Amino acid sequence: MYGNYTCERCKRAIGFRGICLACREELKKEEILAWSEEKIQEKLQEVIQNIKQLSDWGSKTYDAACHLIDLRGVISEKMQRAALEAEVFELPKVYYHAPEDVRDGLIGCLMNTTDAQEASWLMQCLAMQGDDKALEALYELECHPKEWREKLYVDPSVYAQAGGWTFDKKGKRRTLNYDTCYPIIKADNKGNSPIKVARIRKEHCPHCGGRMMDMLVVDARDKRLQFLGVDGVITATCCPSCVLYEEGGFSRFTLDGESEALPLEIGGIGEEASEEMYREMEENSLVLGEEPVPLFYETQSDYSCTIGGFASWVQDWKYLTCPDCGKPMRYLAQLHWSQIDDSEGTLYIEICPECQVAGMLHQQT
């Protein structure tokens, strides 16, 4: 029965003897972060030599490539050229900021394919490459669709979002993520961390009656967070229960730290949590890490908390539409519920800096 045992490492209640899945991931991460430069090059060569196995999500080669990219920030041009030559497109982040010859090869494959599924992967790969020529190619396909377009659910501008950007009807680029990433980690001493996760508010949710919470407060004036380009405080407010049932919840913030939740078009009502649970959520030990990490940090993890960089989408990527200006919002941070209250899934937080609106989105398998 769940809860009969405690994790031997973090003391979390679990249903089996040993260490929990989150701690197993943490131990594996520590092992990878301890790789020597020689070990990194060895793994890189293994990936290149077995590059076709990148199309197999369960292969050791696929895992090794993710470990190199996510935790060590290693993406080599040699690996990118090998992947293109082998026509392996199922791991798009391999092509992040690839050189021009690789970009041109991706464009050629995309324009010549007649297969909708292959086109889907190629558009994601080209989005990861992300330069102006990549934008031009996707914009061309937006304006003049190929036959395979009818078999896909969304436009090329949406596939561009996989690379952290998109474009409007005139082909103008809009950046949707940040080129710096910091981890949000547990610490014994919270000190003067510029972020606060899960802060209880006085007001109650008008739908379920539970407590409203500031799910994330970010003092962007901290030198580590200046990459956000916000001269003040970002506060994302919602009902932590009802947000699980919505396509997205929104709040409006002021740079002096105030925030107001915007009305929900409710599709489901959450269950009011106990005061004890709210306090437990608020008493989490999460703080901002001291040093930046790779942009795809732990994007294969189900337990990661980060600010900036790329999200670890549980399902497909999703950028909310700002309720004020109607433009796609920028991805800000992700909070895995298990790090706050032992629940499953991830809360993604996005912002529209121009309108000072925060958006919150829950995903769960």
Stockholm file with secondary structure:
# STOCKHOLM 1.0

chainA/1-365         MYGNYTCERCKRAIGFRGICLACREELKKEEILAWSEEKIQEKLQEVIQNIKQLSDWGSKTYDAACHLIDLRGVISEKMQRAALEAEVFELPKVYYHAPEDVRDGLIGCLMNTTDAQEASWLMQCLAMQGDDKALEALYELECHPKEWREKLYVDPSVYAQAGGWTFDKKGKRRTLNYDTCYPIIKADNKGNSPIKVARIRKEHCPHCGGRMMDMLVVDARDKRLQFLGVDGVITATCCPSCVLYEEGGFSRFTLDGESEALPLEIGGIGEEASEEMYREMEENSLVLGEEPVPLFYETQSDYSCTIGGFASWVQDWKYLTCPDCGKPMRYLAQLHWSQIDDSEGTLYIEICPECQVAGMLHQQT
#=GR chainA/1-365 SS CTTSEECTTTCCEESSSSCCHHHHHHHHHHHHHTCCHHHHHHHHHHHHHTGGGGGCTTSHHHHHHHHHHHHHCCCCHHHHHHHHHTTCCSCGGGGTTCCHHHHHHHHHHHHHCCCHHHHHHHHHHHHHHCSHHHHHHHHHHHHSCCGGGGGSSSCHHHHGGGGTEEECTTCCEEECSEEEEEEEEECSCCTTCSEEEEEEEEEECTTTCCEEEEEEEEETTSGGGGGGCCSSEEEEEECTTGGGGSSCEEEEECTTSCEEECCCCCSCCCCCCCHHHHHHHHTCCEEECSSCBCTTTTTTCSSCCEEEECCCCSSSCCCCBCTTTCSBCEEEEEEEGGGTTSCSSEEEEEEETTTTEEEEEEECC
#=GC SS_cons         CTTSEECTTTCCEESSSSCCHHHHHHHHHHHHHTCCHHHHHHHHHHHHHTGGGGGCTTSHHHHHHHHHHHHHCCCCHHHHHHHHHTTCCSCGGGGTTCCHHHHHHHHHHHHHCCCHHHHHHHHHHHHHHCSHHHHHHHHHHHHSCCGGGGGSSSCHHHHGGGGTEEECTTCCEEECSEEEEEEEEECSCCTTCSEEEEEEEEEECTTTCCEEEEEEEEETTSGGGGGGCCSSEEEEEECTTGGGGSSCEEEEECTTSCEEECCCCCSCCCCCCCHHHHHHHHTCCEEECSSCBCTTTTTTCSSCCEEEECCCCSSSCCCCBCTTTCSBCEEEEEEEGGGTTSCSSEEEEEEETTTTEEEEEEECC
//
